[in-house]
Amino acid sequence: MSLDYVKFSGGFEKFMPKEYRDMVEHGPFGKKITVSQMGSFKEILEEHPMCAGCAMTLFIRLAIIAFPNPEDTITVGTAGCGRLAISQAAIPFVYGNYGDQNGVASGLSRGLRLRFGDKPKDVVVMAGDGGTADIGFQQVLHSWFRKERFTTIMLDNEVYGNTGGQESGMTNRGAVLKMAPLGKKFEKMDMLQMAKVAGCAYVASVVPNNPRRVESVIKKAVLIAREVGSTYIQAYTSCNIEYAIPTDKVMEDAKAVENDRYQFTEYVSDEAKQYLTERYGYKEYLPKPAAPAAAIPNKA
């Protein structure tokens, strides 16, 4: 949980694999890296066993690049497609039992604060819609109500993609899947609204075809969670296998879904706005200057 853990011990550099040397010498640790620099540095996540064209993997890759301090970040996940990629990243990953990732993250976040005091140690949960909105719903909601200081990211592919295509609470009404042949009978859960009701200080929805926007919401969410409270990001990360989206059409699908029902939304509490402004210089949250008073005509 520091730059020290990626450095070489004295005399061992020449014995380390090239991939590890590249990570130490050309990785993002201790540097300010942006998504616009992709391809010019050694990424924390480069190889994974996910399906070709997987939008979830692209989002995870962007999210990890956007972490403010990756050398001081631990990710937490659970069963599902996402953990196949997240666990391959060159930062610590904790695998929780199915659905308890927010409980694990709560204890981990508190423990890190006790151990390291004021030095930021970020905890980021990344789990699918099944793990977040269905089986993990209780622990997710309670972590929000308790204002636990970590970020929860839902990788919303709107299906149980890792186990054959069952409908989830986030599947759209009427969707026909391999294991939901009659179509889903009820509406998609409004987790964004529930996050606001539960008191999350930052809530946003995004799609992966706008890398700069993904970077922006990830950074804000992680920074706010350090001091203010729980933050939540809901990302549309389509399952091109279960929804039969051609590999070369995945980003077109993301754009179409964004235009139709997954528009970018962002909620920032007043406390979070003040925190971002004072601590990190986010000028967009500075109070707007009052409009000049209209001149009163002289009737003399």
N, C-alpha and C positions, 0 to 999 in steps of 0.2 A: 504493500500500500504506500509506496513512495518511489521516487526515481531510483533509489538504491537497489530495488529488487530487479531492475532490468540491466543493471551494470554488470560488467564482468568482474569476477574475483581476480585478484592479482595473479598473473601468469597463466590464466586459463583461456584468454581470448583466442589464441590460435587453435585450441582444441574444440571450440564451439562450432556447430553447424553453420553453414553460410547463411541460412534463413534467419538464424538467431542474431548473427553479426549484423545482417542487414537491418533487423528490427531495432537493434541498439543504435546503430550508426545513422539510419535513415528513417526511423519511425517517428511517430508524432509525440512521443513522450517528452514532456518539458518544453514543448513548442506550441505556438498558436497556429493551428492548421485549419483551413476551411475547405468546404466541398469543391470550391473552384480550383483547388490544387490537386484534385484527384488524378492519379497517374504519375505524380511527381515525387511521391514518398512511399515508403513501405507502410501499407495499411495494417491496422490491428486485425482486421478480418479480410482474408484474401481467398482462402479455399474453404469449401463446404460441400456437404453431400446432398444438397437440396436439388429439386427438380430444375431442369433447364427452363429459363425464363421466369423463375419465381420472383414475384414482386416483393414478397416478404423479405427475401434475402437482400434485395436492393435497399429496402427501407432500413433493415438492421445495419447494413454497411454504412449508410448515410448517418444513422443515429449515432453509431460509435465514433465516427469522425467528428461529430458535433459535440461530444462530451467535452465540457470545459477543461477537465483535468483527468484524462484517461488513466494516468499513473496512480490516481487516487480514487478510482472508481471500481466498484464491484457490481456485477450484474447478477440478478436472481431470476430464475425461470422455473418452469414446470414441464410436465409431459406435453408434447405437441411438436409441430414441425419446427417452430422457431428455435427451440433449444438445440437442434441439430447443427444450426449455424452458430448461435451465440456461444456454444461450448467450444467452438474452434478458435475463438478470438484470443488474442494474446493479452488478456486482462482476466482477473479472477472471476469465476462464474460459480454460483451456488445453485445446485439443483434441488428444488423442494419437491416433496411428495405432491401428487396431483391436487392442485387447488389451494395449497397452503403457502404459496409463494409470498403473499403479502404478510402473513404471520411471520415467516422466516425473515423477511426484509425488515419488519418492525423490530425484532430482537437484534438483528445485525446492525441496523442504523443506531439504535440506542447504545449498543456495546461499543461501536466505533467512536461515538461521542465521548463515552466514559474513558476510553483508552487514549484518544488523541486530542481531547479537549476542543479548542477553537479551530484546529486545523481541519479544513473541509475534507471529509471522506464521503464521497457520494455513493448512494445506493440507488440502483435503477432496476426496477422490475420490468421484464419484457415477457409477456405471455399471450397466448392466443385468446380468441373470444370464448372458447369452451372453458379454459382455465380461469378466465377473468370474470366473465358474466354468468357462467353457469356453476360449475363445480366449485370455483373459488369465490363466488359472489359474497358469501358471508364475511370472509376475512378481508376481502377488498373493501367492502363498505365500512366495516368497523375500523380499518386502518385510516380511512378518510375521516370518519367521525372523531377519531382520537387525534387527528392532525399530525399523524406520523410524518416525519420529515424525510420522505423519499419520493421518487417519481414512479408512477405506474404507467406503462405503455401497453395498450392493447393492440396486438397484431391481429386485426380484424379481417380474416378471410371468409367470414360468414358461413363457416362450415367446420365440422370436425374432419379436417383434411388428413390428419395423421392416422385415422382409424377407419377409413372407408367411406366417408361421405354422409354422416348423420347430420341432421339439422341441429343448430345451436340456437340459443336465445337471440343471437345476432343475425341469424338467417332472415332474409326478407320474407314477408308473408307471401304465400303462393309458390315459393321456389320449389322446384322438383329436383330431388337429388337421388343418387343411387339407393340410399337407405331412407329416403323420404319420398317414395314414389307417388303418393297422393298429394304432395305439396304441403308446405307448412301452413298451419291453421291460424296462427296468431302473429301479431305484429313484432317487428324487430324491437328489442329493448332499447330504451333511450338512456344509455349509460352516461351520455354527456350531461343531461339534465340531472341525473341522480348524483353525479360528481359535484355539481354546483350545490344541490340541496344538502349534500353531506359536508359541505364546507371546504372543498378543494380551493386553494388559492389561485390556481391556474388550470384552465381546461381548454383543450384545443383538439380540432379534428383536421387531419391532413391526408393527402394521397402522395405516393412516392414519386410522381412525375415532376415535382417542383423541388429539386434538391435544396435550393437556398431557403425555401420556406420550411422544409423539414429541419434544416440546421437551426433556423431561428427559433422554432418552437421547442426543440430539444434543449438548446442552451438556456432559454428562459425557464423552462420547467425545472431543470436540474439546479440552476442558481437559486430560484425561489424556494425550492425544497430544502435548501441548506439551513434556512432560518425561519421562514414564514410558515410552512406547513405542507400538506400533501398537494401533489400536482398530478394531473392526468392528461395523457395524450391518447387519442383514438385514431389509429392509422388504418386506412383501407389498404389491405395487402392481399389481393385476389389469389385464390387457389385456381391456377389455370388448368389443373388436372380435373378437379371435381366439377368445374364450371365450363370445361371444354373450350378454354380460350386459347387460340393458337399462340405458340411461343412468341412469334413476331408481332402479335397484336396486344400484348399485355399492357404496354403503356398507353395504347389507344383506348383500351378498356378502362384504364384508370382515369383518363381524361373524360371519357364519356360518363363514367359513374360520378366523377366530381361535378360535372355540369348538371347531372340529373338529381342526385340525392346525397352527395358527400361533399358539399361545398365547404371551403375553409371557414372555420369558426374559431374564435379565440375569446376567452373570458379571462380577465386579469382582475383580481380583487384590488381594492384601493390600497390595502396594506402592501400587497405585492408590487404595485406600481411605484409606491414610495420607496420600497426596498431596492428595486431595480434602478431607480433614478439616483438615489443617494449612494448606493454601494457600487454600482457598476456603470453609471453614467448613461442610462437609457434615456435619451433626450425626448423621445416621443411621448413619454409619460410626464414631462414637465407641465405644470399648469399653463394653460393658454393665456396670453396677455389679454386683459379686458379691452374690448373695442372702445375706441375714443368716443366720448359723448358727442352727440350731434350738436352743432352750433345753433344757438337760439337767434333767430333773425332779429335785427335791430328795427323796432317799429317807430323809432323817433323820426 
